[in-house]
């Protein structure tokens, strides 16, 4: 089992300076690098203070100057927002600038709020089809002189410039949930990223089952699969309970953004009342305590052992949570010092 960090800047209140948020983000990433994590993942989002990440390549290139060994991954690029030639070129340039440390996670996107602004009229189905057309083109463009005549893109023979440092380009990971997405990614020779969100161990097992089914119909080498999960390592049971309350609040806001029904001003969604948060029983603290990777170090080790036994190759510590920077650092520190050594 390998470990990585999944992190962004996040802001729930306008009184938090962006510069301070970025310093907090860098601090977490330095901890991940110095603590021996394999990779750092950061994604792409637009117009949302909830997740501040307009171009992950900018963040990753800067992170290369603040870290030494860790791999630097997009978690994830929203493929429909990119032209294949532009994506291939920027990914290759980032690979060059980071000395060959880039990994490329790609998804169709999730928020209709972003679709409305970036690609008006596009729905999730079209977004998925655009991802399926774009992603296989990247290796062909890195190889060079590739022409394409497809449903969404048409261009004459083209070559990504510059060339990536890594042979065949950065490793590609597909964010997959449904069986068709697993099959697409595996059959293309891509690695797979999955997240059960708040849905618990049954979903963790289901996602691995879909990956295994796709591998059984694939003749090539077995790709890797990464589990991305909200994680908190508490100092004691009281600390763990506090984390479940904080993550309950986070997921209530996550759901509000996903539903795209509340007004948004200055990139901040209209504040949820305490009654609305308490009334969301699906995201209740006791449910998240059961279904996320939360607990003392010993309890988190036990949970990750279960993921390892299922066959997951990498566990990514999803740290976005609305918690203070201090609480995030304390939890990540306990994960590095007390959890990771159990899997050495």
Beta strands, then each sheet from edge to edge (+ up, - down):
strand 1: 2-6
strand 2: 39-42
strand 3: 71-78
strand 4: 102-107
strand 5: 146-149
strand 6: 154-158
strand 7: 171-175
strand 8: 191-194
strand 9: 225-234
strand 10: 264-265
strand 11: 268-269
strand 12: 293-296
strand 13: 314-318
sheet 1: 12+ 9+ 8+ 7+ 4+ 3+ 2+ 1+ 13+
sheet 2: 5+ 6-
sheet 3: 10+ 11-
end
